[in-house]
Amino acid sequence: MNLSRFIALRIYRNSEPGKQVSRPAVLIALIGVAIGLAVMIITVSVIVGFKSEVRGKVVGFGSDIQITNSDAARSYETRPVVVNDSVVSVLSGYPEVKHVQRYSTKPGMIKTAEDFQGMVLKGVGPEFDPTFFREHLIEGELPQFSDTASSNRVIISKALATKLRLKLGDKIDTYYIQDDIRARRLLIVGIYQTNFSEYDNLFLLTDLYLVNRLNNWEPGQVSGAELQIHDYDALEATTYQIAADMNEVADKYGEDYCVRNVEELNPQIFAWLSILDVNIWVILILMAGVAGFTMVSGLLIIIIERTSMIGVLKSLGANNTTIRKVFLWFSVFLIGKGMLWGNAIGLAFYFLQKWFGIFKLDPETYYMDTVPVSFNILLFLLLNIGTLLASVLMLLGPSYLITRIHPANSMRYE
C-alpha cells in the first residue's frame, strides 16, 4: 500500500482518547459535505423533474413539431393546409419522427343556463396518440376519434367543468362565429386534468371531422400536423431538416407549409425554464463552497493537532510532498464518509417524494400539485465526482501549511 495512504488510514481509524481536539471539527466537516451534497442532489432532481414535467405537458398538448399553413396567424382561427396520406407518409419517413397525427382547431364558446366561457375545439383523427390524455384522464373515457363522421362526443378539462358546473354525461351547447353563428350540442364523455391552466382553461377534444365541417374545409385540409420525435435532443436538427424540405412546397390549393417546433411556438415558457438552469448553477457553486470550506477548516485543525507527528515524520526523512499526501488522503476518507451521508439523505428525499408526494404545490401557480422529482444516473455521478474534486482542490492550498512546520520546533508540542 502507498505509504501516505497507509498513514492516513491509520490516522482516520485512530480512536485514542488523547486526540479529541479535532473531533468536533471533523464532525462539522462531515456534516458540511453531507448537507452540501444532499442539497445539490435534491436541487438537481427537483429542477430537472420540474422542467421535464412542464415540457411534457406543453409537448403533450402540441407535440414536438407542428406543420401548419405559413399564413396562419398567432390565433386558433387557423388557415387550412393539406395533410393527406401522402404527406403523412413523407413525414413518417424521417428517421427521427416517431408519430404523425393531424389536427384542426376552431375557437368558440360554451353556453350554459348560468354562464358562458370561451374555448378552442380541437379535432383529432383516428391516428391520434392518446397516451398523454389517458395519463391525465380523471373521469370517463377517451372516445374513438374519427375523420369521416362525428360522434359529437368531447372530453373537457376539470377546470372548465368546475367553472361551468358541468359533469360527466352532460350535454353542452357550443357556438362558433364565422360568416354566421353555428351551434353544436356535444356530449361530455371524459374529463381530464393536467393542472396546466394555460391549456386546461382552453381546450376541448373531439373528432377531426366535426371541426373540419365547422371550418367548411375541403377534404384533406386541416389546421396542421403534429410530429413526435424519438430524441428531444435532436429537436432543432430535425425541425431544420423538415423545414428545409417543406418550406418551399405548396399544397394543391397553393398554400405553403410552415414548420415550427414546440420551443418556437412557446418561447415564453421555455425561456422561463432556461432560467432555472442558472438557479442550479448558483446552488451548486454555493453548496460546493460550503462543503469545501468546512473541509478546509477541519484540515487546518487536524494539521495543528498533528504537528508533533509531522515533526517526527520529517525527522525520519519524509519530505513535505509525502506528508501533504497523508493529510490529503485523510481528507478524502472524510469527504467520502460525508458524501455517503449526503447521498443517503438526497436519495431518501427522492424516493419519498416520488412514491408518496409529501411536498405539495399550488397547481394554479406551478402547473402541478406535488413537487416533481427526476433521477438521472449521469447527473448523480457527476455531482459526486464534482463534489469530491472541488473539495480536494480547495484543500491543496491549506495543505502547504505543512511546509512551514520544522521538526525541532514541532517536538515541543509533544
C-alpha positions as CSV (number, residue, x, y, z in Angstrom):
1,M,0.0,0.0,0.0
2,N,1.1,3.6,-0.7
3,L,2.9,5.0,2.4
4,S,0.9,8.2,2.5
5,R,-2.4,6.4,2.2
6,F,-1.4,3.8,4.8
7,I,-0.5,6.5,7.4
8,A,-3.7,8.5,6.5
9,L,-5.8,5.4,7.0
10,R,-4.2,4.8,10.5
11,I,-5.0,8.4,11.4
12,Y,-8.6,8.0,10.1
13,R,-9.1,4.9,12.2
14,N,-7.3,6.2,15.3
15,S,-9.5,6.5,18.3
16,E,-7.0,7.1,21.1
17,P,-8.5,9.4,23.8
18,G,-5.7,11.9,23.7
19,K,-6.7,13.1,20.2
20,Q,-10.0,14.8,21.0
21,V,-9.4,18.3,19.8
22,S,-10.2,17.7,16.1
23,R,-13.3,15.6,16.6
24,P,-15.8,18.5,16.6
25,A,-14.0,20.0,13.5
26,V,-14.1,16.6,11.7
27,L,-17.8,16.2,12.6
28,I,-18.6,19.7,11.3
29,A,-16.7,19.0,8.1
30,L,-18.6,15.7,7.6
31,I,-21.9,17.5,8.2
32,G,-20.9,20.3,5.7
33,V,-20.1,17.8,3.0
34,A,-23.2,15.7,3.7
35,I,-25.6,18.7,3.6
36,G,-23.9,20.3,0.6
37,L,-24.1,17.1,-1.5
38,A,-27.7,16.3,-0.3
39,V,-28.9,19.8,-1.2
40,M,-27.2,19.5,-4.6
41,I,-28.9,16.1,-5.3
42,I,-32.3,17.4,-4.2
43,T,-32.0,20.7,-6.2
44,V,-31.0,18.9,-9.4
45,S,-33.7,16.2,-9.0
46,V,-36.4,18.8,-8.4
47,I,-35.4,21.3,-11.1
48,V,-34.8,18.6,-13.7
49,G,-38.1,17.0,-12.7
50,F,-40.0,20.3,-12.9
51,K,-38.6,21.1,-16.3
52,S,-39.4,17.7,-17.6
53,E,-42.9,17.8,-16.2
54,V,-43.7,21.2,-17.7
55,R,-42.1,20.4,-21.0
56,G,-44.0,17.1,-21.1
57,K,-47.3,18.9,-20.7
58,V,-46.5,21.5,-23.4
59,V,-45.5,18.8,-25.8
60,G,-48.5,16.6,-24.8
61,F,-50.9,19.3,-25.9
62,G,-49.0,20.4,-29.1
63,S,-46.4,17.7,-29.9
64,D,-42.7,18.3,-30.6
65,I,-43.1,19.8,-34.1
66,Q,-46.1,21.4,-35.8
67,I,-46.6,21.8,-39.5
68,T,-49.2,24.5,-40.3
69,N,-50.1,27.0,-43.0
70,S,-47.4,29.6,-43.4
71,D,-50.1,32.3,-43.4
72,A,-51.6,31.1,-40.1
73,A,-51.9,33.9,-37.6
74,R,-51.0,33.5,-33.9
75,S,-54.6,32.5,-33.1
76,Y,-56.7,29.4,-33.1
77,E,-58.7,30.6,-36.1
78,T,-56.3,28.9,-38.5
79,R,-55.9,28.8,-42.2
80,P,-56.0,25.2,-43.6
81,V,-53.3,23.2,-45.3
82,V,-53.5,19.8,-47.0
83,V,-52.1,16.9,-44.9
84,N,-53.3,13.8,-46.7
85,D,-52.0,10.3,-46.7
86,S,-49.1,11.0,-49.0
87,V,-47.9,14.0,-46.8
88,V,-48.2,11.8,-43.7
89,S,-46.2,9.1,-45.4
90,V,-43.4,11.6,-46.3
91,L,-43.3,13.0,-42.8
92,S,-43.2,9.5,-41.2
93,G,-40.3,8.6,-43.4
94,Y,-37.9,10.9,-41.4
95,P,-35.8,8.7,-39.1
96,E,-36.2,10.9,-36.1
97,V,-40.0,11.1,-36.4
98,K,-41.9,8.6,-34.2
99,H,-45.5,9.6,-34.9
100,V,-47.6,11.9,-37.1
101,Q,-51.1,13.0,-36.4
102,R,-53.4,15.6,-38.0
103,Y,-55.4,18.2,-36.1
104,S,-57.8,21.1,-36.6
105,T,-58.9,23.8,-34.3
106,K,-62.0,26.0,-34.0
107,P,-62.4,28.8,-31.4
108,G,-65.9,29.1,-30.0
109,M,-67.9,29.5,-26.8
110,I,-69.6,27.2,-24.3
111,K,-73.0,28.5,-23.2
112,T,-74.9,27.1,-20.2
113,A,-78.0,28.3,-18.4
114,E,-76.0,30.3,-15.9
115,D,-72.7,31.1,-17.6
116,F,-70.6,31.1,-20.7
117,Q,-66.9,30.5,-21.5
118,G,-64.6,30.9,-24.5
119,M,-62.8,27.8,-25.6
120,V,-61.0,26.1,-28.5
121,L,-62.4,22.9,-30.0
122,K,-59.5,20.7,-31.2
123,G,-60.3,17.9,-33.5
124,V,-58.1,14.8,-34.0
125,G,-58.3,11.8,-36.2
126,P,-58.1,8.0,-35.7
127,E,-54.3,8.2,-35.7
128,F,-54.3,10.4,-32.6
129,D,-51.9,9.2,-29.9
130,P,-54.0,9.1,-26.7
131,T,-51.1,8.4,-24.2
132,F,-50.9,12.0,-22.8
133,F,-54.6,12.5,-22.3
134,R,-55.1,8.9,-21.0
135,E,-52.5,9.6,-18.2
136,H,-54.4,12.8,-17.2
137,L,-57.9,11.5,-17.6
138,I,-59.7,11.5,-14.2
139,E,-63.3,10.6,-15.3
140,G,-64.9,8.9,-18.2
141,E,-63.1,7.6,-21.3
142,L,-61.4,8.7,-24.4
143,P,-63.7,8.2,-27.4
144,Q,-62.6,6.7,-30.7
145,F,-61.9,9.8,-32.8
146,S,-62.9,9.8,-36.5
147,D,-62.2,11.8,-39.6
148,T,-65.2,10.5,-41.6
149,A,-68.1,11.0,-39.2
150,S,-68.8,12.9,-36.0
151,S,-70.0,11.3,-32.7
152,N,-70.5,14.8,-31.1
153,R,-68.5,13.4,-28.1
154,V,-66.0,15.6,-26.4
155,I,-63.6,15.5,-23.5
156,I,-63.3,18.6,-21.3
157,S,-60.9,19.8,-18.6
158,K,-61.8,19.7,-14.9
159,A,-61.0,23.4,-14.8
160,L,-63.7,24.2,-17.3
161,A,-66.1,21.6,-15.9
162,T,-65.8,23.1,-12.4
163,K,-66.1,26.7,-13.7
164,L,-69.3,25.9,-15.7
165,R,-70.7,23.4,-13.2
166,L,-70.6,20.5,-15.7
167,K,-70.2,16.8,-15.1
168,L,-69.7,13.6,-17.0
169,G,-72.6,12.8,-19.2
170,D,-73.8,16.4,-19.5
171,K,-74.7,17.9,-22.9
172,I,-73.2,21.3,-23.7
173,D,-74.2,23.9,-26.3
174,T,-71.3,25.4,-28.2
175,Y,-71.4,28.3,-30.6
176,Y,-68.9,29.3,-33.4
177,I,-68.8,32.5,-35.3
178,Q,-67.6,32.6,-38.9
179,D,-69.9,34.1,-41.6
180,D,-72.7,33.3,-39.3
181,I,-73.3,31.8,-35.9
182,R,-73.2,28.0,-35.9
183,A,-74.2,25.8,-32.9
184,R,-73.3,22.2,-31.9
185,R,-74.5,20.2,-28.9
186,L,-71.8,18.0,-27.6
187,L,-71.8,15.2,-25.0
188,I,-69.1,15.1,-22.3
189,V,-67.7,11.6,-22.2
190,G,-64.4,12.4,-20.4
191,I,-62.8,14.9,-18.0
192,Y,-59.0,15.4,-17.9
193,Q,-56.8,17.4,-15.6
194,T,-53.2,18.4,-16.3
195,N,-53.0,21.4,-13.9
196,F,-51.5,23.3,-16.9
197,S,-54.0,26.2,-16.7
198,E,-53.0,27.8,-19.9
199,Y,-54.3,24.8,-21.8
200,D,-56.8,23.3,-19.3
201,N,-58.9,26.5,-19.5
202,L,-59.0,26.4,-23.2
203,F,-59.1,23.0,-25.0
204,L,-61.9,20.6,-25.7
205,L,-61.0,17.4,-27.6
206,T,-63.3,15.9,-30.3
207,D,-63.5,14.4,-33.8
208,L,-61.4,15.9,-36.6
209,Y,-64.5,15.5,-38.9
210,L,-66.6,17.8,-36.7
211,V,-64.0,20.6,-36.6
212,N,-63.4,20.4,-40.4
213,R,-67.1,20.7,-41.0
214,L,-67.4,23.7,-38.8
215,N,-64.5,25.3,-40.7
216,N,-66.1,24.5,-44.1
217,W,-62.8,23.0,-45.3
218,E,-62.2,20.7,-48.3
219,P,-61.3,17.0,-47.9
220,G,-57.7,16.7,-46.8
221,Q,-57.5,20.2,-45.4
222,V,-56.6,20.5,-41.7
223,S,-55.0,23.1,-39.3
224,G,-51.8,21.1,-39.4
225,A,-49.8,18.1,-38.5
226,E,-48.2,17.2,-35.1
227,L,-45.0,15.3,-35.1
228,Q,-43.5,13.3,-32.2
229,I,-39.8,12.6,-32.4
230,H,-37.7,9.9,-30.8
231,D,-35.0,12.1,-29.2
232,Y,-35.8,15.5,-27.9
233,D,-32.2,16.5,-28.0
234,A,-32.5,16.2,-31.8
235,L,-35.4,18.7,-31.9
236,E,-33.5,21.6,-33.5
237,A,-31.8,19.5,-36.2
238,T,-35.0,17.6,-37.0
239,T,-37.0,20.8,-37.3
240,Y,-34.4,22.4,-39.6
241,Q,-34.3,19.3,-41.8
242,I,-38.0,19.1,-42.2
243,A,-38.3,22.8,-42.7
244,A,-35.7,22.8,-45.4
245,D,-37.7,20.2,-47.3
246,M,-41.2,21.6,-46.8
247,N,-40.9,25.4,-46.6
248,E,-40.7,25.8,-50.4
249,V,-43.5,23.3,-51.0
250,A,-47.2,24.3,-51.7
251,D,-50.2,22.1,-51.4
252,K,-52.7,21.6,-54.2
253,Y,-54.6,24.8,-53.2
254,G,-51.4,26.9,-53.3
255,E,-50.9,27.1,-49.5
256,D,-47.4,27.0,-48.2
257,Y,-46.2,24.8,-45.2
258,C,-44.6,26.2,-42.1
259,V,-42.5,24.1,-39.8
260,R,-42.0,25.1,-36.1
261,N,-41.1,23.2,-33.0
262,V,-42.6,23.4,-29.5
263,E,-39.9,25.8,-28.3
264,E,-40.6,28.3,-31.1
265,L,-44.3,28.1,-30.5
266,N,-43.9,28.6,-26.7
267,P,-40.9,30.9,-26.3
268,Q,-42.0,32.4,-23.0
269,I,-42.4,29.1,-21.3
270,F,-39.1,27.7,-22.5
271,A,-37.3,31.0,-21.7
272,W,-38.6,30.7,-18.2
273,L,-37.4,27.1,-17.9
274,S,-34.0,28.0,-19.2
275,I,-33.7,30.5,-16.3
276,L,-33.9,27.6,-13.9
277,D,-30.5,26.3,-15.2
278,V,-29.0,29.5,-13.7
279,N,-30.6,28.6,-10.3
280,I,-29.0,25.2,-10.5
281,W,-25.5,26.6,-11.0
282,V,-25.8,29.1,-8.3
283,I,-26.9,26.5,-5.8
284,L,-24.2,24.0,-6.9
285,I,-21.5,26.6,-6.5
286,L,-22.7,27.7,-3.1
287,M,-23.1,24.2,-1.8
288,A,-19.7,23.1,-3.2
289,G,-18.2,26.2,-1.4
290,V,-19.9,25.2,1.9
291,A,-18.5,21.6,1.6
292,G,-15.1,22.8,0.7
293,F,-14.7,25.5,3.3
294,T,-15.8,23.2,6.2
295,M,-13.2,20.7,5.0
296,V,-10.5,23.4,4.9
297,S,-11.2,24.4,8.5
298,G,-11.3,20.8,9.6
299,L,-8.0,20.1,7.8
300,L,-6.2,23.1,9.4
301,I,-7.3,22.0,12.9
302,I,-6.1,18.4,12.2
303,I,-2.7,19.7,10.9
304,I,-2.2,21.8,14.0
305,E,-3.2,18.9,16.3
306,R,-0.8,16.6,14.4
307,T,2.1,19.0,14.4
308,S,4.3,16.7,16.5
309,M,3.6,13.7,14.2
310,I,4.6,15.9,11.2
311,G,7.9,16.7,13.0
312,V,8.6,13.0,13.7
313,L,7.9,12.1,10.0
314,K,10.2,14.9,8.8
315,S,13.0,13.8,11.3
316,L,12.6,10.3,9.9
317,G,13.2,11.6,6.3
318,A,9.7,12.1,5.0
319,N,9.5,15.1,2.6
320,N,6.8,17.7,2.5
321,T,5.1,16.2,-0.5
322,T,4.7,12.8,1.2
323,I,3.3,14.4,4.4
324,R,0.9,16.6,2.4
325,K,-0.4,13.5,0.7
326,V,-1.0,11.9,4.1
327,F,-3.4,14.7,5.0
328,L,-4.9,14.9,1.6
329,W,-5.7,11.2,1.7
330,F,-7.1,11.6,5.2
331,S,-9.3,14.4,3.8
332,V,-10.5,12.1,1.0
333,F,-11.6,9.5,3.5
334,L,-13.5,12.1,5.5
335,I,-15.1,13.6,2.3
336,G,-16.1,10.1,1.2
337,K,-17.9,9.4,4.5
338,G,-19.7,12.8,4.3
339,M,-20.7,12.0,0.7
340,L,-22.2,8.7,1.8
341,W,-24.4,10.5,4.3
342,G,-25.2,13.2,1.6
343,N,-26.2,10.5,-0.9
344,A,-28.3,8.7,1.6
345,I,-30.2,12.0,2.5
346,G,-30.6,13.0,-1.1
347,L,-31.8,9.6,-2.3
348,A,-34.2,9.3,0.6
349,F,-35.8,12.6,-0.3
350,Y,-36.1,11.5,-3.9
351,F,-37.8,8.2,-3.2
352,L,-40.1,9.5,-0.5
353,Q,-41.2,12.3,-2.8
354,K,-41.5,10.0,-5.8
355,W,-43.6,7.4,-4.0
356,F,-45.6,9.5,-1.5
357,G,-45.6,13.1,-2.9
358,I,-45.0,14.5,0.6
359,F,-44.3,18.1,-0.5
360,K,-47.3,19.8,-2.3
361,L,-47.5,22.7,-4.7
362,D,-50.3,25.1,-5.7
363,P,-51.3,23.9,-9.2
364,E,-52.6,27.3,-10.1
365,T,-49.0,28.7,-9.8
366,Y,-46.7,25.8,-10.6
367,Y,-48.8,23.7,-13.0
368,M,-48.6,20.6,-10.8
369,D,-49.9,19.6,-7.3
370,T,-46.7,18.0,-5.9
371,V,-43.0,18.7,-6.2
372,P,-41.8,16.7,-9.2
373,V,-38.5,14.8,-9.0
374,S,-36.4,13.1,-11.6
375,F,-33.4,10.8,-11.2
376,N,-30.6,10.9,-13.8
377,I,-27.7,8.5,-13.0
378,L,-25.3,10.5,-15.1
379,L,-26.0,13.8,-13.2
380,F,-25.9,11.8,-10.0
381,L,-22.4,10.5,-10.7
382,L,-21.2,14.0,-12.0
383,L,-22.4,15.6,-8.7
384,N,-20.5,13.1,-6.6
385,I,-17.3,13.3,-8.7
386,G,-17.6,17.1,-8.9
387,T,-18.1,17.4,-5.1
388,L,-15.0,15.2,-4.4
389,L,-12.8,17.0,-6.9
390,A,-13.9,20.5,-5.7
391,S,-13.3,19.7,-2.1
392,V,-9.9,18.1,-2.6
393,L,-8.8,21.0,-4.9
394,M,-9.8,23.5,-2.2
395,L,-7.6,21.6,0.3
396,L,-4.4,21.8,-1.8
397,G,-3.6,25.4,-0.6
398,P,-4.1,24.8,3.1
399,S,-2.0,21.6,2.9
400,Y,1.1,23.8,2.2
401,L,1.0,24.8,5.9
402,I,2.9,21.5,6.5
403,T,6.0,23.0,4.7
404,R,6.2,25.7,7.5
405,I,6.5,23.2,10.3
406,H,10.1,22.4,11.4
407,P,11.0,19.2,13.2
408,A,12.9,20.9,16.0
409,N,10.1,23.3,16.9
410,S,7.3,20.7,16.5
411,M,8.8,18.4,19.1
412,R,7.8,21.0,21.8
413,Y,4.1,20.0,21.1
414,E,4.7,16.5,22.3
